[in-house]
Amino acid sequence: MNLDKKVATRASYGETLAKLGEENEKIVVLDADLAEATKTSVFAKKFPNRFFDMGIAEQDMMSTAAGLAASGQLPYASTFAMFACR
């Protein structure tokens, strides 16, 4: 890893999710209609069957993530912080 190169946090997040997805098939990603902004689109392109665009429905997304976790999946729910806490 080149520590001299600056990378946006969201870009690193998207790339890391995709790498983790290769290592563990239980990882699923949920997004609230922001896949390009959060860079979860990187994961979505590699694993479309494990990516869920929940639309502009953060409360539903969090509930769905909880249900997926309860059933043994490893969900990553992605949105902007100001929408996640409402």
Secondary structure, DSSP 8 states (H G I E B T S, - for coil): --TTS---HHHHHHHHHHHHHHH-TTEEEEESS-HHHHTTHHHHHH-GGGEEE--S-HHHHHHHHHHHHHTT-EEEEE--HHHHT-
